[in-house]
């Protein structure tokens, strides 16, 4: 049985822990490994070495700091298939989805390699007679990342490449449900040649999170998870004087207008709602049909949901895998029943499926709830599973009002052939990521992964220029020099 280790100061460490959790393949329920719930002392040790490493790493020229990132990018390409398979084994998504996840991770490494330009400041001469002023960017110090189960390969790379390229050192706490991916990635960090203490890995649960949030030397927190936990992390980090970027939950609505290409819309919407078993922070969860789109889209999406192939993600032809745990399965099925209790029709029921050869797996088939009450609990609750709710309204104005009245603001999408409708929607919809004829509006690595309202707590998001701003602090220098030439 594989026992997960920590990685501190360039060394793999067996953790002296009194408690371990099983790492389970959610499709087969096979135990893949055991992960230790590290004690607080492991956090202190990692931060101590990261703080020591920072003194040298911050003085390393930016052009030298990116050299290990170039090597890391090559290693990620070389081990691409193996890492993708590991994601599928412990997370449950299909192999194609795991490969897509790692492509996005690699994109962030590529962007961070541009740090010699991205981190530049600016200056002005003669702000007053003989006085010049400049703004420079300097690293923060020790930074920490607390990452979720649903994208164990990609989400850490929203933060880590930028943090270390800017001259910071890092402590990463992956989800205890999916620690194997980060084990493999840290072996690649090691091969890439980062100096000791620059990147550190501590496994654990809430005790480790709290220790990170309370440690006075940790300067910043990057977090992705549910909204209640994001609020907790953000408030505790702020109380301790840390800057924080905390991505929370979502309830991503999609409007389908009568002039939409229904065949294209149906395919894209099915991939959005049911891809990664709905365990995506950008998964479409509410489809709002307008006018005559109700009949054509409803029939098409129902047929697509019924015909989706569900199974083990490493098997060819599988279109959707399991959810992450038995508890998640029970919660999702309970919310489906909640929708029915509120008056919705369970048009396609994915509860308690029988998946051949994987009867013990944590599977929920694609589910569609029709005529969902816009004011009901199910229309507001993040299900985080393969469940699409259908709501019908008469106008796009009503739909936008419904979207803007929600507590979340991660993503909103529109399917239409009208440029005027698209412009109105992108202008008025209150969400940080907008899709037009797109089902998963996931920004490329050179754009920020945005989020509004209770989907994000903080000011600067992950990825791109905002990541550079988050992982640096600005220093303004105003200089006046005596004109020594007058002496000669």
N, C-alpha and C positions, 0 to 999 in steps of 0.2 A: 504494500500500500504506500503510495506516494504521500509524503508529509511535506506540506508547503513550508517554505522557509522565508525569512526576511532577508533583505539585502541592505547592509549598513556599512558605510565607509569602504565600499569596494569589496566586501566579503559576504558570502552566504552564511546565514546564521540559523542554527537550530534553536527554536524558541522554547524557553523554559515556561510552559504554560500548563495550567491545571485544567483547561477546557479546550476542546477541539470540536469543530463542526464537520460533518460529512459534506463533501462536494459531490453533488448528484447529477448524473445525466438525466435531464427531465423527460427524455423520450423513452429511456429504458429503465430508469430508476437505479441503474448501476452506480455504485459508489466509486468515484474516480480518484479521490484523494481525501486527505484530512487537512483542514486548515486551522492553525492555532489562533485563539483569541489572545493576542499579545497583551501583556501587562503594560501599565503606564510607563514603566522604566524603559521599555523598548523605544517609546516615543522620545523620551529624554535623551537616550543614547544617540538616536538618529539625528535629532536636532543639534546635539553638541558637535557631532562630526560635520554636519552640513554647515554649521556656523563657522567652524574652523576652515573648511574648504572654501567658503565664500571669500575669505580674505585674499586668497590667491586667485580664485576664478574670476572675481570682478576686475582684477588687474590684467587679466589675459586679454589681448586685443580681440576685438569682435571678429576680425577675419580669421583668427586662430580658434575662437570658440566654435565657429561653425564647421570646422574640419571634422570633428566627431559626428556632427549631424549629417554631413555628406556620407560618411562611412555607414551611419545608421540607416540612411535611406537605401543604400545598396544592400545592406543586410536584410532589411524588411522585404525588399524585392526577392532576394534569394530564398528567404524562408516563408514566402507569402502563403503557399499552399498549406504548409504545416500549421501556421498560426490560424488560418481560416478554419481548418478542421478542428482545432482546439476550441475555437469560439463556438462552433456548432455542437461539439460534444458537451460543453458545460453550460451553454446558454440556450441551445435548442433550435436556433434559427436555421434556415436552410444554408447549404454551402454557398450558394450564389449570394445570399444576403451577407454572409460572413466575409466573402471576398469583396463585396461592395463596401462594407465597413472598413476593411483594411486599406482600400484604395483611398478613402477619405482621410484615414490616419496618415498615410504617406504624403498626401497633398500638403498637410500641415507642416511636415518636416521640410518639404521643399520650400514652402513660403518662408519658414523661419530661417532658412539658409540665407535669405536676403537681409539679415539683420544689420550688416554694415551700412546699408542705406536706410532701412526702416527705422533704425534707432537714432538717426541724425537729429540734431537740434536745429536752431536757427540763430541769426545774429543781426544786429543793426549797428552801423557806425554812426558816431556823432549824434547820439540822442540828445546831447547837449555839447557845447563846445569842448572838444578834446576828450569826450566820454563815450565809450562804447558799451553795448549791452548784448548779452548772449543768453540763450536758454540751452542747457544741456540735459541729457537724460542719463540717469544713473540707476543701477539695479537696487532692488529693495533689500535683499538679504535672503533669508530662508523662506521659501514659499511652500505651501501645502496644497495637495489636490485630493479630494474625497470623491470617488467616482462610483457610478451605479453598475447594476448587473446587465442592463440591456444592450450596452455597447462597450464591452470590456476592452476592446482593441482601439476603438476610435476616440471615445470621449476623453481619455487621458491626454490624447494628442491635440485636443483643443487648447491645451494649456502648457504641457511640459516642454515642447520644443521652443516655444516663445520665451518661457521663463529662463531656461538655461542659456539660450542664445543671447538674452539680455544681460547675462552675467549673474543671475541668481542661482542658488542651489535649491534642490527640491526634495520633498518628502511626499510619497504617494501612498494613499490608503485605498486599495481597490475594494470592491464589494466582496464580502466574505462568501457570497454565493458562487462567484466565478473568479477565483484567484489564479487558475492555471494559465490563462492567457497572459497575465502580467508576469508570471514566472518566466515564460518563454521570452517575452519582450525584454525583461531585464537581463537575460543572458545575452541578448543582442546589444543592449546598452553597454554591457561589460566588454563585449568584443569590439565595440566601436571606439573604445579607448577614452571614455570620460574619466577625468581624474577622480581619485577616491573622495567620497563624500559629496560629490556634485549631484548624483541621483541616488535616492534611498527609498526603500520599500518596507513598509510595516503593515502586516496583516492584522485584522482584528475587527471589532464591532464598535458599539457605542462608547465603550471605555476609551478606546484609542481615539475616536473622533473628539470626545471631550478633552482629552489630554492635548490634542493638537490645537483645539480652539483656545485652551487656557494657557498654552506655553508662551511665555513673554517674548521669546526669540523668534517665533513664527510671525512673519510680517503680513502674509496674505493667505486667503482661503479661496480656493476654487471648488465649487460643489455643483453636482447635478443629482436630482432626486425628486421626491414628491414635494408638493408645496408645504405641508406641515413641517417636514424636516428642513426644507430650505429656509423657512422662516426662523426655525430654531437655530440653525447654523449661522444665518445672517445676523440675528440679534445677539447671539453669544459672541460672535466674532467682533461685532461692532462694540459691544460692551468692553471687550478686551483691547480695543484700539487697533484692530486689524482692518485692512481693506478686504472686501469680500465681493465675489460674484457668484450668485447662487441661482441656478436654473431650477425652477419648480415644475409643477404639473401642467396639464393642458386639457382642453376640451375642444379639439380642432374642428370648426365647422366648415362645411363646403356648400356653396350655393350652385345649383344646377338650373340654368335658364332654359327656356324652351328652344332657343336657337343653338344649344350645345350639340356637338357631334356625340350622339349617345353611345355609339360603339366605342369610340375612343375614351369617352368619359367613364364608361363602365369599367373598362380594363384598368385605367389609371386609378379609379376609385377603389377597386377591389385590391389592387396592389398596396394602396395607401392604408386602407382600413384593416386588411388581413395580413399584410406583410409583417414579418417578425412577430406573428401572432398578436398583432395589435399592441405590442409592447415597445412602442416608439413614442418619443415625446412629440413627434410630428405625424402621428397616425391620425387619419381622418376618422372622426367619431360621430359626427352628425352631418347628414346630407339634407339640405333644405331645398326641396324642389319648388319651382315657381311655375304656376299655370299648368300648361299641358305637359310639362316635363314629368309630372307625377306618374302618369301611366307608363310612359315609355321607359323611364329610368328605373322605376320600381320593378317592373317585370325583368328587365335586363340584369340588374344587380342581384336580384333574388336567384336567378338561374346561375349566374356566375358564382355566387356564394355556395350554392348546393353542389356545384361540380368541382370545387377546389380540392386538389389532392393533398391530404393531410397525412403526415407520417414523420419518420426519422429523417432529419435534415441531410444526412450523408447519403441517402438513397436517391438515385437518379429519378427525376420526375416529381419529387416532393415539392409542393408549392407553399406549404406552411407547416411549421413544427409545433411543439407543445408550448405551453406557458411555463414559467420558471419553477414553480413549486406547487405542491398539492394545496397549500393554503391559498395561493393565487387562483388556482382552478376553482376552489370552493367559493372564494369571494366573487369571482366573475359570474359564476352560475347563480349565486345569490342575487347579484345585481340584475341579471336577466329576469329573474323572478320578480324583483322589485319593479322593473319596468312593466311587466304584465299586470302586477297588482295595481299599478297606477293607470291602467287602461290601455296600454299599448298592445298591439297584436304581435305575437312572436311569429313573424312571417317565415323565417328560417331559423330553426332551433338547433344549436350546436352543442347542447348540454349532453353529458354522459355518452360520448361517442364510443364506438367499438372500433379501435384501430388494429387491424390484423397484425399479429406478432408483437404489438406494443400495447397490450391491454392495460398494463400497469402505469403507462406514461401519463403525464399531466396534460392531457389534450382537451381542448375545447374547440369544436369545429366553428367555422364562420357562422355568425348569428346576425339576423336582421330584425330589429324591432320597428314595426310600422305604427304610424299615428302616435308618436311619442308626445306626451304633454310638454309643451315648451316651458311651462312653469313647474314641472315636476322635478323630483330629485334626480331621476335618471338622466335628465337633460343637463344637469349641472355637475354631476359626479364624474370624475375621471375613472373610467372602467379599467383601462390599461389591459385590454384583452381584445380578441377578434370580434367585436360587437359594433355594428353600425346602426345608429338610430335614424329613422326617417321622420322628417317634419315637413308638412306642406304649408306654404304661404302663397299669397296672391301676387305680391310685388317684391321687387328687389329692395325697396326702401324698408319694408317690413323685415326682410331677412337681415339687412345690415343693422337695423335697430335691435334685433334679437341677438346678433353677434356682439354688438357693442354693450349690451346689457349684461353679458356674462362676466364672471370673475377672472377668467383666464385671458391671455392674449399672446399665446405662443405662435399660432398659425391660423390663417383663414384663407380659403381658396374660392375661386370662381371659375365655372366652366361656361363659356359663351363663345359666340362668333362676332360679338359686337365690341368694337373698340371703345365706343362711348361708355358702355356698361362696365368694361374693364377699367377704364380710367376712373369712373365714379367709385368703383369698389376699392381700388388701390388707394384712392384719396381719402375715403371715409371709413374704411374698416379699421378697427382698433386692435391691431395685432402686429407683432414685430416681424413676422415672416409672412409674406403675401405670395400666393400662387395664382397665376392666371393660366388655366388649362394645365395646371401642374397639381399633382396629388400630394407630393411630399416636397414642400418648399424649403429644402435643406440648402443653406448657403454654401458656396464653394469656400475653400480655406482662406481665400484672400478677402472675404466679406465676413462681418461679424455674425455669429449665431444669435440672432436677436430674440427678444421676448419682452412682452409688456405685462402690465398689471400683476396678477399673482402668479404669473409664469416666470417672473424673474425679479430678483432682489439685488440691487446694486446699480452701478452706473455704467460700467464697461463690461462688454460681453467677451466671450471667448473667440478666438480666431482673428487673423488679420491685424489691422492697425489698432483695433481696440485692445487686443491682447498685448501689443507692445506698450500701449499706454498704461494698461493695468500693471504690468510687471516692471515698470520703471517709475521713478519719481523725478520730477523736473526740478532743476536748480537754475536760478537766474543769477548771472554774474554781471556786475556793473563795474567797469574799470576806467580809472583815469591814471595816466602816466605823466610825470613831469617831462617837459620838453627839454631833454638834456642837450639837444643840438645848439641851444642858445649859448652854451658855454664855449663853443669852439668858433 
